[in-house]
Amino acid sequence: MNIPDRNYSTISPSAKSLLLMKGFTNIPFARQAAELISYPEKYIPDPDSKDFGFWARAAHFESRYLSIDQLLTPLTVKIFWS
């Protein structure tokens, strides 16, 4: 991986754990973001090591993403230039 030096120390532990959890979902780019935040360690999701509460939260975030995506799909975006 060719990753520029970044200082991730300002990312709160709760934000990091949420991102790592989203890496288990099908949300676009969540897995790649989890891999980047874990670097230089390898991000290896282990679905067998998680409890029901973890999966409930993961399903909640994935469902929320999908519902917002579905609501936005039929909208037409109009760009107005001044």
N, C-alpha and C positions, 0 to 999 in steps of 0.2 A: 504494500500500500504506500502510495506517495502522498503523505499528509504533511502539510506545513506545520511547523511548530506553533502550537496554540496553547494558551493557558486556559484550561477548563476549570480552574479552581473557583471561579465565581458562580458556577452552576450549583444550585442548592442540592443537597442529598435527595430531597423529595422529587425535584424535577428530574434528576438523573434516574432515580428508581422508576418513575413513571415512563420515561423514555425507554428504559430497558424492558419494562413490561410490554410496551407497545410494539417492541421488536418481535413479540410472539404473534402479532396480528397480521392481517393482510392489508393494513393501512399503507398506502404507497410511501415509500422511502423510510418507513419506520425502522425496518430491519437494518438498512444502510446507516441510518443515524445511530442506532444502537451499536453497530460495529465501530463507527467512528469514535463514539464516546468511550468505548471500552479499550480502544487502542492504547498501548501496544499489546494488551492482553487480547486473546481471541474471544469473541462473543459466540458462545455456544449455548443456545437455548435448550434447556432440559425440561420438556413438558411433564415428565414423570415426577419431578421434584416439587411441583407446585400444588397448593391446596385449593379447595373449592373457592375460598375468598379471592384468591389471585385470579382464577379463571372468571369469576363473576365480574371483577373489575376490568379485566381484559375484554370480555364480551361487551361490557357497557361502553367502553371507549370505541371499540370497533363499530358497534351498533350506532353510536352517536355520529361517528364519521360518515357511515353509510347513509343515515337518514338525512344529514345535511347535504350530502352529495346528491341524493335523490331529489331533494327540494330545489336545489340549484340547477339541475340538469335542464328543465324545460324553460328556464329564463333566458331571454335574449339580452345580451349585453350590448348597450349602445354607448359608443364613445363620442363625446362631444369635445371638439377642439375649439379653443378660443382664438 
